Amino acid sequence: MLNRVKIISVPSFLGVVIAISILAIGPVNAEQNPFHSNSLSEGMILADNHGHSKKEKFGKMDTNNDAVVSKDEFLTYAENKFSKKDKDSDGVLTKEEMEVMVPR
């Protein structure tokens, strides 16, 4: 008697593996994601939160105290942060300057 072996094609196999993987992974709650943010300014606050509260960072960006951060206010804040990190004022950040910015 001959033994018959059923061969599954690679695309079919991959499809089954992907489907099982998707079903095995539960839905992800965006608020639990450390990279989730509701706005560009909030993302900046989270990315640059070196011991300061979000309110403190927001207050530094909101220079006219109107309870919103305009694009100009945000860019001014970012440019000031960049200038402080650019120790040799050459308009670029080196790896060494970035290490000071984001310690590992």
C-alpha positions as CSV (number, residue, x, y, z in Angstrom):
1,M,0.0,0.0,0.0
2,L,1.2,3.5,-0.8
3,N,1.1,6.1,1.9
4,R,-0.2,9.4,0.6
5,V,1.1,12.6,2.0
6,K,-0.9,15.7,1.5
7,I,1.3,18.7,0.7
8,I,0.0,22.1,1.6
9,S,1.2,25.0,-0.5
10,V,3.4,27.6,1.1
11,P,0.9,30.5,0.6
12,S,-1.9,28.4,2.1
13,F,0.3,27.5,5.1
14,L,1.4,31.2,5.6
15,G,-2.3,32.2,5.4
16,V,-3.2,29.8,8.2
17,V,-0.3,30.9,10.3
18,I,-1.2,34.6,9.9
19,A,-4.9,33.9,10.6
20,I,-4.0,32.0,13.8
21,S,-1.6,34.8,14.9
22,I,-4.2,37.5,14.4
23,L,-6.8,35.5,16.4
24,A,-4.3,34.8,19.2
25,I,-3.4,38.4,19.6
26,G,-6.0,40.3,21.5
27,P,-7.1,43.8,20.6
28,V,-4.7,46.5,21.5
29,N,-5.9,49.4,23.6
30,A,-4.3,52.5,22.2
31,E,-4.1,54.2,25.6
32,Q,-1.8,51.4,26.8
33,N,0.6,51.9,23.9
34,P,3.5,54.0,25.1
35,F,3.8,55.7,21.7
36,H,0.1,56.7,21.5
37,S,-0.6,60.4,21.5
38,N,-3.7,62.5,20.6
39,S,-1.8,65.4,19.3
40,L,1.6,66.4,17.9
41,S,2.3,68.6,21.0
42,E,1.4,65.7,23.4
43,G,3.8,63.5,21.4
44,M,6.5,66.0,21.9
45,I,5.8,66.2,25.6
46,L,5.9,62.4,26.0
47,A,9.1,62.1,23.9
48,D,10.8,64.9,25.8
49,N,9.5,64.3,29.3
50,H,12.8,64.4,31.3
51,G,11.2,64.6,34.8
52,H,8.8,67.4,33.9
53,S,5.0,67.1,34.0
54,K,2.9,67.5,30.9
55,K,1.5,70.7,32.3
56,E,4.9,72.2,32.8
57,K,6.0,71.3,29.2
58,F,2.7,72.6,27.8
59,G,3.1,75.8,29.8
60,K,6.6,76.3,28.3
61,M,5.2,75.8,24.8
62,D,2.1,78.0,25.3
63,T,4.0,81.3,25.4
64,N,0.9,83.5,25.0
65,N,-1.1,81.6,27.7
66,D,-4.2,81.0,25.6
67,A,-4.4,77.3,26.6
68,V,-3.5,76.1,23.1
69,V,-0.1,75.5,21.5
70,S,0.1,76.9,18.0
71,K,2.3,75.4,15.3
72,D,4.6,78.5,15.7
73,E,4.8,78.0,19.5
74,F,5.5,74.4,19.0
75,L,8.2,75.0,16.4
76,T,9.8,77.7,18.5
77,Y,10.0,75.3,21.5
78,A,11.5,72.6,19.3
79,E,14.0,75.0,17.8
80,N,15.1,76.2,21.3
81,K,15.5,72.6,22.5
82,F,17.6,71.8,19.4
83,S,19.7,74.8,19.9
84,K,20.4,73.8,23.5
85,K,21.5,70.4,22.4
86,D,23.6,71.7,19.5
87,K,26.6,72.5,21.8
88,D,28.9,73.6,18.9
89,S,26.1,75.5,17.1
90,D,26.9,73.9,13.7
91,G,23.2,73.3,12.9
92,V,23.4,69.5,13.3
93,L,23.3,67.1,16.2
94,T,26.1,64.6,16.5
95,K,25.8,61.2,18.1
96,E,27.5,62.6,21.2
97,E,25.1,65.5,21.4
98,M,22.2,63.1,20.9
99,E,23.5,60.8,23.7
100,V,23.1,63.7,26.1
101,M,19.6,64.3,24.8
102,V,18.5,60.7,25.0
103,P,20.6,58.7,27.5
104,R,20.7,54.9,27.0
